[in-house]
Amino acid sequence: MNNHLRILTLAAVALALFSSVGCNKLRARDQLNKGVEAYKNSHYEQAIDHFQQAVELDPSLINARMYLATAYVSQYIPGVDAPDNLRTAQQAIDEYQKVIDANPARDQKVNSAKGIAYLYLNMKKFDDAKKYYRMASDLDPNDPEPYYSVGVIDWTACYAPRMEERAKLGLKPDEHLNPKNKDQNRVCAELKVKNSPAIQEGIDTLKKAIELRPDYDDAMAYLNLMYREKADVECDDLDARTQDLKTADSWVDQAMQAKQARAAKEAQKAGGGITVDQPK
C-alpha cells in the first residue's frame, strides 16, 4: 500500500512539474509575441522586457534570445563609449553567445556570429570582430559579407597607424614615404613589418568576397584602398609600388563599372524591362 501511495505521489508530482513546464512554455511564447509586437512599433524597452520574461520562462526558446539580442542592438549607439551604451552592447553579445552555445540551426548561429562581430567592430575590438566574422565564414563559406568585413577591418587596422606616423613626419596626403629620407625610411620599414600580414589577409579576403559576389563594388573599392596601403610601404621597391598603384586604379575602374551595371539593371527592373525605341 505504501509503495502504491508513493508511486501515485511521484506521478502526481511529475504531472504537476510537466504541467508547470508546459504552462511556462506557453507563457514564454505569449511574452515573445508581445515583444515582437512592441518591437515592430519601435517600443524597444517594452520589447526587451517581454523578451527577457520569455527567456526566463523558457531558456530554450532560441527565437526569444535572438529577438532580445536584436532589441539590445537597436538601443546601442555605434562609436559611443559611454558605460551604459557599452553595457547594452555587452548584453546583446551575451545573448548572441547563448544562442551560439545552444547549437541552433545554422542560420541562427551565423546571424548571431555576425551580430557579435558587428558590435565588436563598432567597439573597435577588431581582433574579436574578426574572430566572429571568421566563425560566420566557417559556418557559411558562400556568404561574401564576412570576408568583406574582415578586409575592411584589416584596412582600418593598417590605415590608422600609417596616417599617425605620416602626420608625425609632416607628410602631405599625396606624398609617399621616401626611402632616401632616414626617418621616413625607418618608419616605412617598421610599417611594412607591422602591416604586411593584415594587408595580405585583407587582399585575400576581399578577393574571396568578390569571387562569391562578382558585382561586389564595395569590396572592389576596399581592394583599391588595400593596394594603396601596400604601395605606401613598398618604399624600397619603386617598381612594386608602381604596380600596386596600377592595380589599385584598376579596382577603382571595376568598382565604377559594377555600380553602373547595377544601376542600369535596377532602372530596367523599375521600368518593367520595357525599352522604348528613341526617335532617330
Summary of the structure (lengths in Angstrom):
residues: 280
radius of gyration: 26.9
end to end distance: 104.5
largest distance: 104.5
contacts: 842
relative contact order: 0.06
helix: 80%
strand: 0%
